[in-house]
Amino acid sequence: MKLLKTVGELQQQIQDSGKGASVGFVPTMGALHEGHISLVKQAVADNSLVVVSIFVNPNQFNDPKDLERYPRTLEADLNLLKTTECDLVFAPDAKEVYPEQDTRIFNFGKLEEVMEGKFRPGHFNGVAQVVSRLFDMVKPDKAYFGLKDFQQLAIIKNMVKQLDLSVEIVPCAIVREDSGLAMSSRNELLSAEERKNASVIAKTLFSAKELKTQKSVQELVEWISNEINNNPFLDVEYVEIVDDEELQTVKSWDEPTTKIACVAVFCGKVRLIDNIIL
């Protein structure tokens, strides 16, 4: 496994790996956990060369304090990646990724007007900027993203279509802690007590899946919100039940679409997201 800091080094290493090598790519912002490792392992299974990037992208944070708080643990990340068969780790600084200011504005229509897009304006434009730049640097055949960030996955698929990129986007299942809490780099910011109480989020979603035949869509949304808010450590920002393609609000169970319950919840000062296919 080699650690690379510049685009030139990265592209030279990919070129040296031999023509015809299938390149798998896992873009991350570091603070790696078993969820990330599951993506890397899938990439290793599917490809002959695997690249993992570690870059905390300033362009996707609409709150400067959130950017400042985001955990940066490069040494621990590298140690964790050594347990996989990852080939190259690309850990550039901001000037390497953005030698000039990226002023591109993407139009994702309704996809970016709901949920995360509604509460974090500009977030997905920043995601699209960095992921498209990384795709241009790595030129992967396949790129791997977790289903926990369901809306991000939809945005990236849309961006690939808009830019007519040849990369295949591979969705990977949510990995959870023993308590059910969806694995996230932000979990490291939780106290032990907060982490314990944050497991209520997943438990509520699991219960909601069982209750859907007993309640209307709106009743289930209200039930999820109330159940989570009943925990004094938790404060719901949104609960939405949406279709799995356009991410638009579902009004009735009769609608012919796969339905996803998506939530954003504050546990103390830490914002957590999760979802479940209903």
N, C-alpha and C positions, 0 to 999 in steps of 0.2 A: 504494500500500500504506500503510495507516494502523496505527500502534501505539496500542493502547488498554489502559488499566490498570484500568478499573472496569467493572462489569457494566452500569451505566447507560449509559456511553458505547458499549459493545458493542451493546447492544440498540437504542439509538438509530440507530447506523450500519446495523444489519441492517434496521431498519424503513425507514430513508431509502433503502435500495437499491431499493425498489419492491416492491409486493405481487406475489406470484406467482413471485418469484425462488427458484430451487432453491438451497438452502444446503448446501454440502459442508463437512465439518469434519474437521480432522486434529489430534487432541490429542497433544501431545508434552511431554517434560520438558526440551526444549532440547538443547544440545550436538548440534546438527543435523548430519546427514551425508546422503550421496546416497540412502540408504534412505528417510529422511524426505521428501526432495525428490521421490522417485518417488511417494510417497503424495499429495503436494501436486499433482503434475502430473496424476495420475489424477482427483483431486477437481476440478481446473480443467477437465478434459475432460468431466466428467459434470455440472457445475453452473454456474449463472450467478454465484454468489457463493461465495467460499471463505474460510473462517476457519481460522487455525492458532493453537492455544493453546500457550504456553510457560509451564509451571508445574511446578516440582519439588515433588511432592506428599509432604509429610512423613508422611502417614498410611499410606503403603505401604512404608515402610522399617522393618523389625524390628531393624535394627542401626544405632544412631545414628552410628557411624563411617562406615558406608556412605553415609548421607545427607550427612554432612559432606564426604566425598570426591567426591560426585557432581559432575561438571563443570558449571559455570555460565558460559555464553559468549554472553550476549544480543546483544552487538554483532555478533559473527561470525555468529550465527544470523540476525539481521536482514539482513545483507549477503547471505547465502546465499538467503534468501527473496526478495530483490529480483530474483534470476535467474528467478523463477517469476512467474506471474500471480496470486499470492495477493493477496487484497483487504484482509483485516483480520488483524492479529496481536494476540491477546489475551494479555497478560503480567501477570496480577494478582499481588498479594502474598497471603500465606497468610490474612490477615484478610479479604480480599475474597472468597476462596473459602469460608473457614470463619469467618463472623462469630460463629458459636457453635460449640462443639464438636460434631462429628458423631458421635453415639452409635449410629447404625444398625448392626445386625448382620445381614448377609446369610447365607443358608443355601444353599450351593452343593452340598451333599451330597458324593458321591464325587469330583466334579470338583476340589474343593479339598483333598482328602486325599492326593493323589499328587504326585510330582515337586516343583514349586515350592511348592505348598501344604504339603507335608510338611516341606520344609527351610526355608521362610520363613513361619512361622505368622503369620496376620494380614495378610499381604501382599495377598491378593486382596480381603479386605474393604476395605482402604484403596484399592485400585484401583477397586472398585465404588462406593465413596463419592465419589471425585473425578470419575470419568467420569459418573456419574449427575448430579452437581451441574453439571458442564460442559454436559451435554446439556440440562439445564433452563435454563441461561443462554443457550446458543446456539440451541437448538431446531432442530437440523439435520435435513435430509431424509435425508442420507447421511453416515456417518462411516467413516473409513478407518484400518485397522490392518494392520500387517505380520505375515506368517505366521511370522516368527522367534519371536515371543512366542505360540506356538501355544496354550498353555494359557490365557494371558490372553484370547486371542480367544474361546475356548470359554466362559470365565467371563463376558465382556461380552455375548455372545449370550444366555447364560442370564439375565443381569441384565435385559436388554431385555425378555425374555419375562416374567420375574417382575413387572416394573414396568409391563408392557403399554405400552411406548413405541413410537412410530410410526417411529422412525429405522431406516433400513436399514444394516446393518453390512456393509462391503465389505472382504473380505480381499485383501491385496496380496502379491505374491511377495517372497521374501527377496532382498535386494540384497547382493551379495558384493564384496569387494575382489578385485583381480587374483589374489591368492594363494588365494582361495576363502573366506577368513575372512568370516563373516557380519558385515555392517556393524552397529556398535553404538556408542552414545555412550561406553560403557566402554572401547572400543578406544583412546581418547585417553589413558587412564591407563596403557597398556602402554609399556614401553621398546621401542626399535627391535628389540632381540633377542627380547624376549617376543612382540612382534607377529609376528615371523617364525615363531617356534615355534608360536604359537597357530593357524597355518594347518593344522597337523596335525589339528586337530579336524574341520574340514570334509573334508580329504582322507580321513580315516578313514571318515566317514559316506558319502562317495561310493563308496569301496571296499566298504563294507558292503552297499550296494544291489546291487552286482554279485555279492557272495558269498552272498546270502540263499538261493539255490537249493542251495547246498552245505552249509549248516549248519542245525541246528534253531534255533528262536527263542532259547533259552537259550544255545546255543553262540555265536550271533552277538552277543548282549549281552556275553558274556564276552570275545569277540574284540575288540569295540569298546573295552571298558574297558582291556584289556591293551595294545592298540595305542597308545592315548592316554597311558596311564600310563608306557609305555616311554620317553616323552620327559621328560627331567628337569625341564623347565619346567612341566609339566602335572600336575594332580592331579584325577582324576575324583571328582565328588561323587555323581552318579548317571548310569546309562544305563538307559533304559526303552524297550521297544517296546510301543506302546499303540494302541488303536483311535482313530479320528479324531473320535469323537463324545463318548463317556463317558470317554475317556482311561484306560481300564482295561487292565491288563497282558494282552498277547496271549500265549497258551500255545502256539498252533500256527499254522502258515502256512495251514492249512485253514479257519480261522475266516473267515466271510464278511463281512469288513470291510476298509476301507482301513487300512493299518498305518503308523505313524509311529515312527521312531527319534528319541528326544529325549535330549539330554545337557546336563549342567551340569558345567563344568570350571573349576577355579581355575588361572589362569596367574599365578604369583606371588600377589599379594593380590587380583587382579582376577577376579571371577567372571563367566564367559561362558556363554551358552546357545546351543544350535543344534539343528536338527532336519532330518530329511529324510523325504520320503514314500518308503516302500519298495515 
